[in-house]
Amino acid sequence: MTANLQLARPRIGHRSSGARVFARLKNNPVILLTYAVLILNSASCLIPILWTLSNSFRSNTQIFSRFSLIPESVNFENFTAMFTNTNVLTAFGNSVIITALSLGLLLVCVLPASFILARFTFRFSRTIYSFFLISIFVPGIVLLQALYQLFAVTGMLNFRFSIVLAYAAGQVPFCIFLMVAYMREVPSSVEEAAILDGAGVWTIFTRIIVPMSRNGIVTIVILSFVAIWNDYIYALVFLPEPQRQTLTVALAAAKSEYAVNYGLLSAAAIMAIVPVLIFYLFTKNMLMSGMSAGAVKG
């Protein structure tokens, strides 16, 4: 027993892991500066979210009295007022429906197009791919007037499917750029083996290319989800009626003419943030691996 106790006793002069890390940071200013920048960046992202969460449980008087990341008490009056006095709940449902339909339409368009551009060589294939690359640099706001006139002529204003078309079309160029890079990384030997086994083009696409590009699909879904969910200007222009508003537009309208209930606004903002955080937590591992795979030269 005595021998065991002596073996478990720390050696004299042995430094803990914390001391070794501190010594490493002290001797390397570059690493110290890197950690400082990362800490400041994390704080700049977390503090506004924590402050908004705290304000969602506070009244206007408490909010203006002092800055606090911890509420004085847990009060759900702002959340109750948000569900009873505003159309935020309806707008939340609209955002879910519009985002889901947009992502579904986006995948239906992007996956086959990316497969053709990545695995086939035909006349004007490079020109078509270059066209999608150039389209990435066109800001969405530039197309707003043209889309508005198009939807007005066709009678599609204030119609959910019109904004679904606009969202899906806006995300297509960047998603095709990513998916072509992923699909080009699939070894041609796998495709050749499938052809020798009698597989057709549709079988190769659905059972080989798409499953092996799963991380890329998750990546474009996450990036497109965030872009569509957080959009404001398109939803404001194309869906003017209150019962068809999305969550971002409802947040901007969740105030009276002469005063702003910041506690209520904070509660609505938390409601808008939570789905994005949940979606990210469930898909973050695939997103990281997908972004790393996409960094390989296509």
MARTOR-257937 format. One record per residue (C-alpha): residue number from 0; residue in one letter; x, y, z. Coordinates in steps of 0.2 Angstrom, whole numbers. Example, Ala and Ser with C-alpha at 12.3 -4.5 7.8 and 13.67 -1.06 7.14 Angstrom:
2
{pati 0,A,{62,-22,39}};
{pati 1,S,{68,-5,36}};
***
This chain:
298
{pati 0,M,{0,0,0}};
{pati 1,T,{14,12,4}};
{pati 2,A,{23,9,-12}};
{pati 3,N,{7,12,-22}};
{pati 4,L,{4,28,-12}};
{pati 5,Q,{22,34,-16}};
{pati 6,L,{19,30,-35}};
{pati 7,A,{3,40,-35}};
{pati 8,R,{12,55,-27}};
{pati 9,P,{17,68,-40}};
{pati 10,R,{35,71,-44}};
{pati 11,I,{44,86,-37}};
{pati 12,G,{45,100,-50}};
{pati 13,H,{32,91,-61}};
{pati 14,R,{22,105,-70}};
{pati 15,S,{3,103,-73}};
{pati 16,S,{-4,104,-90}};
{pati 17,G,{-11,121,-86}};
{pati 18,A,{7,127,-82}};
{pati 19,R,{14,120,-98}};
{pati 20,V,{1,129,-108}};
{pati 21,F,{4,145,-99}};
{pati 22,A,{23,143,-102}};
{pati 23,R,{20,139,-120}};
{pati 24,L,{9,155,-123}};
{pati 25,K,{21,166,-113}};
{pati 26,N,{36,160,-124}};
{pati 27,N,{26,161,-141}};
{pati 28,P,{17,178,-143}};
{pati 29,V,{9,173,-160}};
{pati 30,I,{0,159,-151}};
{pati 31,L,{-5,171,-137}};
{pati 32,L,{-12,183,-150}};
{pati 33,T,{-21,170,-159}};
{pati 34,Y,{-30,164,-143}};
{pati 35,A,{-34,182,-138}};
{pati 36,V,{-42,185,-155}};
{pati 37,L,{-52,169,-154}};
{pati 38,I,{-58,173,-137}};
{pati 39,L,{-63,191,-142}};
{pati 40,N,{-72,184,-157}};
{pati 41,S,{-81,171,-147}};
{pati 42,A,{-86,184,-134}};
{pati 43,S,{-93,196,-148}};
{pati 44,C,{-104,182,-154}};
{pati 45,L,{-110,175,-137}};
{pati 46,I,{-113,191,-127}};
{pati 47,P,{-126,198,-139}};
{pati 48,I,{-135,181,-139}};
{pati 49,L,{-134,180,-120}};
{pati 50,W,{-140,198,-118}};
{pati 51,T,{-155,195,-129}};
{pati 52,L,{-159,179,-120}};
{pati 53,S,{-158,189,-103}};
{pati 54,N,{-169,203,-110}};
{pati 55,S,{-182,191,-116}};
{pati 56,F,{-186,188,-97}};
{pati 57,R,{-186,207,-92}};
{pati 58,S,{-197,222,-94}};
{pati 59,N,{-192,238,-103}};
{pati 60,T,{-189,246,-86}};
{pati 61,Q,{-177,233,-81}};
{pati 62,I,{-168,233,-98}};
{pati 63,F,{-165,252,-97}};
{pati 64,S,{-160,252,-79}};
{pati 65,R,{-144,242,-81}};
{pati 66,F,{-135,230,-93}};
{pati 67,S,{-136,212,-87}};
{pati 68,L,{-133,195,-94}};
{pati 69,I,{-143,187,-80}};
{pati 70,P,{-161,192,-78}};
{pati 71,E,{-168,198,-61}};
{pati 72,S,{-181,184,-62}};
{pati 73,V,{-187,171,-74}};
{pati 74,N,{-203,180,-81}};
{pati 75,F,{-212,172,-96}};
{pati 76,E,{-224,187,-99}};
{pati 77,N,{-214,192,-115}};
{pati 78,F,{-216,175,-122}};
{pati 79,T,{-235,174,-118}};
{pati 80,A,{-237,191,-126}};
{pati 81,M,{-228,186,-141}};
{pati 82,F,{-240,171,-144}};
{pati 83,T,{-256,181,-140}};
{pati 84,N,{-253,199,-146}};
{pati 85,T,{-243,196,-162}};
{pati 86,N,{-243,185,-177}};
{pati 87,V,{-225,179,-173}};
{pati 88,L,{-232,161,-172}};
{pati 89,T,{-240,161,-189}};
{pati 90,A,{-225,169,-196}};
{pati 91,F,{-214,155,-188}};
{pati 92,G,{-225,142,-197}};
{pati 93,N,{-224,152,-214}};
{pati 94,S,{-205,152,-212}};
{pati 95,V,{-204,133,-209}};
{pati 96,I,{-215,129,-224}};
{pati 97,I,{-206,141,-236}};
{pati 98,T,{-189,136,-230}};
{pati 99,A,{-193,117,-232}};
{pati 100,L,{-201,119,-249}};
{pati 101,S,{-186,130,-255}};
{pati 102,L,{-173,117,-249}};
{pati 103,G,{-183,103,-257}};
{pati 104,L,{-184,112,-274}};
{pati 105,L,{-166,117,-272}};
{pati 106,L,{-160,99,-270}};
{pati 107,V,{-171,93,-284}};
{pati 108,C,{-163,105,-296}};
{pati 109,V,{-145,105,-290}};
{pati 110,L,{-141,87,-288}};
{pati 111,P,{-145,81,-306}};
{pati 112,A,{-137,97,-313}};
{pati 113,S,{-121,95,-303}};
{pati 114,F,{-120,76,-308}};
{pati 115,I,{-121,80,-326}};
{pati 116,L,{-108,94,-325}};
{pati 117,A,{-96,84,-314}};
{pati 118,R,{-97,67,-322}};
{pati 119,F,{-101,71,-341}};
{pati 120,T,{-91,81,-354}};
{pati 121,F,{-101,88,-368}};
{pati 122,R,{-102,103,-379}};
{pati 123,F,{-104,119,-369}};
{pati 124,S,{-102,110,-353}};
{pati 125,R,{-88,122,-347}};
{pati 126,T,{-98,137,-353}};
{pati 127,I,{-113,132,-343}};
{pati 128,Y,{-103,129,-328}};
{pati 129,S,{-94,146,-330}};
{pati 130,F,{-111,154,-331}};
{pati 131,F,{-116,147,-314}};
{pati 132,L,{-99,153,-307}};
{pati 133,I,{-102,170,-313}};
{pati 134,S,{-119,170,-306}};
{pati 135,I,{-112,168,-289}};
{pati 136,F,{-106,186,-289}};
{pati 137,V,{-123,194,-294}};
{pati 138,P,{-131,201,-278}};
{pati 139,G,{-149,195,-275}};
{pati 140,I,{-154,213,-273}};
{pati 141,V,{-150,217,-291}};
{pati 142,L,{-164,205,-297}};
{pati 143,L,{-177,211,-285}};
{pati 144,Q,{-185,223,-297}};
{pati 145,A,{-185,211,-311}};
{pati 146,L,{-193,197,-301}};
{pati 147,Y,{-206,209,-294}};
{pati 148,Q,{-211,214,-311}};
{pati 149,L,{-211,195,-317}};
{pati 150,F,{-222,190,-302}};
{pati 151,A,{-234,205,-304}};
{pati 152,V,{-237,201,-322}};
{pati 153,T,{-240,182,-319}};
{pati 154,G,{-251,186,-304}};
{pati 155,M,{-239,177,-292}};
{pati 156,L,{-236,191,-279}};
{pati 157,N,{-241,187,-261}};
{pati 158,F,{-240,169,-266}};
{pati 159,R,{-229,157,-256}};
{pati 160,F,{-223,147,-270}};
{pati 161,S,{-217,163,-279}};
{pati 162,I,{-204,166,-265}};
{pati 163,V,{-200,148,-265}};
{pati 164,L,{-195,149,-283}};
{pati 165,A,{-185,165,-279}};
{pati 166,Y,{-175,157,-265}};
{pati 167,A,{-171,141,-274}};
{pati 168,A,{-165,150,-289}};
{pati 169,G,{-155,162,-279}};
{pati 170,Q,{-145,148,-270}};
{pati 171,V,{-143,137,-286}};
{pati 172,P,{-127,144,-293}};
{pati 173,F,{-117,143,-276}};
{pati 174,C,{-124,126,-272}};
{pati 175,I,{-120,119,-290}};
{pati 176,F,{-102,126,-288}};
{pati 177,L,{-100,116,-271}};
{pati 178,M,{-108,100,-277}};
{pati 179,V,{-98,99,-293}};
{pati 180,A,{-83,99,-283}};
{pati 181,Y,{-89,85,-271}};
{pati 182,M,{-95,74,-286}};
{pati 183,R,{-79,76,-295}};
{pati 184,E,{-70,69,-280}};
{pati 185,V,{-79,52,-282}};
{pati 186,P,{-67,40,-289}};
{pati 187,S,{-71,35,-307}};
{pati 188,S,{-66,17,-304}};
{pati 189,V,{-82,16,-293}};
{pati 190,E,{-92,22,-307}};
{pati 191,E,{-84,10,-320}};
{pati 192,A,{-86,-5,-309}};
{pati 193,A,{-105,-1,-307}};
{pati 194,I,{-106,1,-326}};
{pati 195,L,{-98,-16,-328}};
{pati 196,D,{-111,-23,-316}};
{pati 197,G,{-125,-17,-328}};
{pati 198,A,{-129,-1,-318}};
{pati 199,G,{-137,13,-328}};
{pati 200,V,{-135,32,-327}};
{pati 201,W,{-150,34,-315}};
{pati 202,T,{-143,20,-303}};
{pati 203,I,{-126,27,-303}};
{pati 204,F,{-133,44,-299}};
{pati 205,T,{-145,38,-285}};
{pati 206,R,{-135,24,-277}};
{pati 207,I,{-117,29,-279}};
{pati 208,I,{-114,48,-283}};
{pati 209,V,{-128,55,-271}};
{pati 210,P,{-123,44,-256}};
{pati 211,M,{-105,47,-258}};
{pati 212,S,{-108,66,-259}};
{pati 213,R,{-118,66,-243}};
{pati 214,N,{-107,78,-234}};
{pati 215,G,{-108,90,-248}};
{pati 216,I,{-127,89,-248}};
{pati 217,V,{-127,93,-229}};
{pati 218,T,{-116,108,-232}};
{pati 219,I,{-127,116,-245}};
{pati 220,V,{-143,112,-235}};
{pati 221,I,{-136,121,-220}};
{pati 222,L,{-129,136,-229}};
{pati 223,S,{-145,138,-239}};
{pati 224,F,{-156,135,-224}};
{pati 225,V,{-147,149,-214}};
{pati 226,A,{-148,161,-230}};
{pati 227,I,{-167,158,-233}};
{pati 228,W,{-172,158,-215}};
{pati 229,N,{-164,175,-211}};
{pati 230,D,{-169,183,-227}};
{pati 231,Y,{-179,199,-225}};
{pati 232,I,{-180,210,-241}};
{pati 233,Y,{-187,196,-252}};
{pati 234,A,{-200,191,-239}};
{pati 235,L,{-205,209,-236}};
{pati 236,V,{-208,213,-255}};
{pati 237,F,{-216,197,-261}};
{pati 238,L,{-227,193,-246}};
{pati 239,P,{-234,210,-240}};
{pati 240,E,{-250,202,-231}};
{pati 241,P,{-248,200,-212}};
{pati 242,Q,{-254,182,-213}};
{pati 243,R,{-241,177,-226}};
{pati 244,Q,{-226,186,-217}};
{pati 245,T,{-211,176,-213}};
{pati 246,L,{-203,177,-196}};
{pati 247,T,{-190,190,-200}};
{pati 248,V,{-203,202,-206}};
{pati 249,A,{-214,199,-191}};
{pati 250,L,{-199,203,-180}};
{pati 251,A,{-197,220,-188}};
{pati 252,A,{-216,223,-186}};
{pati 253,A,{-217,217,-168}};
{pati 254,K,{-218,235,-161}};
{pati 255,S,{-230,249,-159}};
{pati 256,E,{-230,265,-168}};
{pati 257,Y,{-223,276,-153}};
{pati 258,A,{-214,263,-142}};
{pati 259,V,{-204,247,-143}};
{pati 260,N,{-206,233,-131}};
{pati 261,Y,{-188,227,-131}};
{pati 262,G,{-192,212,-120}};
{pati 263,L,{-205,206,-132}};
{pati 264,L,{-194,209,-147}};
{pati 265,S,{-180,199,-138}};
{pati 266,A,{-192,185,-135}};
{pati 267,A,{-196,184,-153}};
{pati 268,A,{-178,185,-158}};
{pati 269,I,{-174,170,-147}};
{pati 270,M,{-188,161,-156}};
{pati 271,A,{-180,165,-173}};
{pati 272,I,{-163,159,-167}};
{pati 273,V,{-167,143,-159}};
{pati 274,P,{-171,133,-175}};
{pati 275,V,{-155,138,-182}};
{pati 276,L,{-145,133,-167}};
{pati 277,I,{-154,116,-166}};
{pati 278,F,{-152,113,-184}};
{pati 279,Y,{-133,117,-183}};
{pati 280,L,{-131,106,-167}};
{pati 281,F,{-138,91,-176}};
{pati 282,T,{-128,93,-192}};
{pati 283,K,{-111,102,-186}};
{pati 284,N,{-100,86,-188}};
{pati 285,M,{-106,83,-206}};
{pati 286,L,{-104,101,-210}};
{pati 287,M,{-86,101,-204}};
{pati 288,S,{-81,86,-213}};
{pati 289,G,{-91,92,-228}};
{pati 290,M,{-81,109,-228}};
{pati 291,S,{-65,99,-227}};
{pati 292,A,{-69,88,-241}};
{pati 293,G,{-74,103,-252}};
{pati 294,A,{-57,110,-249}};
{pati 295,V,{-49,97,-260}};
{pati 296,K,{-45,102,-278}};
{pati 297,G,{-60,98,-289}};
***
